Amino acid sequence: MIRASEQQLKLLQSNAAGRPARAAVAPREKKNREDLPENIVTGQIVGFLQSRGWVVTRQHVGVFRRMIGDEVSENRISVGERGMTDWRAERPVIPEGTRLSRGLFQMQMFYVEIKAPGKRPSDRQLTWMRNRNAVGFTAVWFDSLSDFLQWYAPRFGR
């Protein structure tokens, strides 16, 4: 168990003293990692890609509000596009023997949505992926590492 130092405790108490009391909230139950299969599949796929030189970026989607002092701003900030995949993977294609300082390289890129085993993307996500595929991008989804590897190998090798 991690304990706060006396100095940290005093700082916490002084910060809390200046704020209005909040309603009691039931403590959040922490789930075991094995109870979060989407996180496990995501870790497997993202780790696999990163080990092969892919830059894998989490694409955040939603509406957010800023905190101004202790108040929540009424201004909403939209991020991303509803239905877009959670991840984008990209890497340069560098011909063997080419010096990195030689300029621009072609890129490999695809969008990927990762789901828990047995789960499917929403209709909005399927439409987003279909629209990307229709204009030449690759957008796919998987609910297991083995399905992902079967898709990956013929396109990019091992």
N, C-alpha and C positions, 0 to 999 in steps of 0.2 A: 504494500500500500504506500502511495506517495503522500507525504505530508507537507503542508505549506510551512515555510519558515515564519517566525514571529513577524518579521518585516512584511512578508507577503500577506499574512492574515490582517495586519493593521491596514495595509493599503486596500485590501478587499473590503474591509469593514468601513473605511472612510469613503470609498466610492459608493458603497451601497447606502450609506447614511444620507447621501444627497439625492437619492432617487425615491420616487413614490413606491409604496409596497405593491407588489404584484400578487395576483391570485395564485393560490397554491396549485402546482401542476404535478400530476402523478409522475414519478420517476420513469424515464424511458427504459424499457427493457432492451438490453443489448442482445442482439441475436448472434448466434455462433456463425462463423464464416460458412460452415457447411449448410446452414439454413438459408443462405443467400446464393443460390446456384447461378443467378445471372452474373453476380460479381465474380464467381469462379470461372465461368465460361469467358467472360470479358478478360479476366487476367490471363487466361491461357492464350486467347487469340492475340491480344495486344502484346503480350510477352513474346510470342512466336514472331510476330511482325517486327518488333523492335530488334530482336536478335538477328534479323536478316536485313537490317539497315533501313527499315521503314520509319518515317517520322509519323507517329500516330497521334492525332489531335482530337481531343474531346470537343464536340460541338454542342455548346450549351443552348438551350431553348427555353424561353419563358418570359414572364413579365416580372420585373423586379422594382422595388421601391428603395430609395435611399433613406438612410437614417440621418437626420439633421439634429445633432444633440441627442435628446431623449425622444424626439418626435419622429414619426414615420412620415416622410414627404408624400404628398398627394400625387406628385409627378411620377408617372410610370415609365419605365424604360423597357422596351421590348428588345429581346436578344434572340437572334436566330430566326428561323422560319418554321412555323408550325408543321410538324410531320417529318422534319428532316432527320436523317440518321444521327445516331449518337457519335459516330466516329468517322474520321477521314484519314486515310493512309496514303502517304506519298513518298517517293524516293526518286533521285535522279538516275538516269541510265547513262553510265559512264563507260564508254568503250575501253576495253583492256588496253593498257599502254598509254592512255591519254592522260596528259597532265591536267590537274584540276584547274590550273590557271588559264587553260585554253579557252575559256568562255562559257557559253550557254550550253546546257545539256537538255535532252528530252526528259520528260518526267513520266513516271508511272503513277497513277492515282486512282483510288476507288473509295467509295463511301460504303460503310458497313454498319448495319444495325445488329446488335447482339441481344438475344433474348434468353430467358431461362429455358431449360429443357422443356419441350412440349408447349411453349408459348409462341404466339405469333405477333407480328407487328400489327398496329391498328390500321384501319382502313386509310386513315390520313397518311400514315407512314408508307403504306404500300403504294398509294397514289404518288407521293413525293418521289419514291424510288422509281416507279414506272415513268414518271415525267423526266427524270434525269437520264434513265436508260434510253428514252426516245430521242434525246438530243446528243447522244454519243458518250455520255459518262457511264461509268459502271457503278451501280448501286445494288447491293445485295444484303441479305440478312441470314443469320445462322443462329441455331440454338444448341450447337455442340461443336467442340473442337474437331471431331472427326469429319463432320460434314464440311466444315471450313477447309480442312486440309485436302479433301477430295476436290473441292472447287479450286483451291490455290495451286496445287501441283502442276496441272496441265497449263496454267497461264504463266506461272513465274518460276517453275522448277522447285526443287527442294530447297 
